[in-house]
């Protein structure tokens, strides 16, 4: 399951990181992402609507790779998976939550920033981690530096990734996918401009094709 998930991440290339205040926007957003060519969503547990958004996206778009982000507790992990999430992402490395997810069979990608956190993740059997916040933490140069000793570790950088720098990240073979918010901006969602979201998503999908074929 875990290897299959990594392959799907790699194929999609850019994972939209979604923050929805109201579940009523879930279907329209999901349609925009699907039509734009990025059939994935990391729905963050920053709002009370997250659980319902995951449920709607999972049910309405069975071909979409829907997961939960900003998962800070075991309870949130349970809610996310029960709602239909196919993966769990955390902003940091909480050994308790990571171990719980692994014991439950939940595919989990914790956030790391330091070599110490990376080694702890590897100790638990993980070879795919989120690098967060990517740009403030040193960006691509930092990832390349830590990838040298940790030869089997691969990354999903998130935080500060945008249409101008994502291509450089995607070119590096130790990066499975990048997380991004620029195609699902809060103001576009709030104004109901899902046409613009679809256009930005299509531009992002085109970048992936240019880099990875």
C-alpha angles and dihedrals in degrees: 000000000000095000091045090053092051090052091053091048090050093049093050092043099189120054113202110228105216129203112183123179093188127036090214088080094053100092096046091048092048091050091051092051093047094046090045092056104252104105095188142085134186101203109203123222090225091110136047089241095064098096094050092044090055090049093050095046092046093050099039096042110034091172092057120100100231122183142159125253134191089035105170103164141041089241091058090049090054092048092048095051092043088054091054105270114158096200143018125225126187129192092224142021112270107170092201094055093041092051091047092052092048092049090051092048094246113150102237133187111188124197119251135178108168134057088244092058091045091054091049090052091049090049088061091052099261121140098171122064140166115247106212137214086010106187098037089047095056103284123220096346090057092048092050091049095052093040089064096073095027096059097169097046120103129190147218105200115204131173123064093017112140142158091277099055105023094088092062091051093048092052092064112091095218092063115088096184141332127239116223142174103188094096093049101044116173094235092055091050092046091052092045093239097151091152089066090046090053091050093049090046091051090051090051092048089051091055090054091052092048092053102035104022 
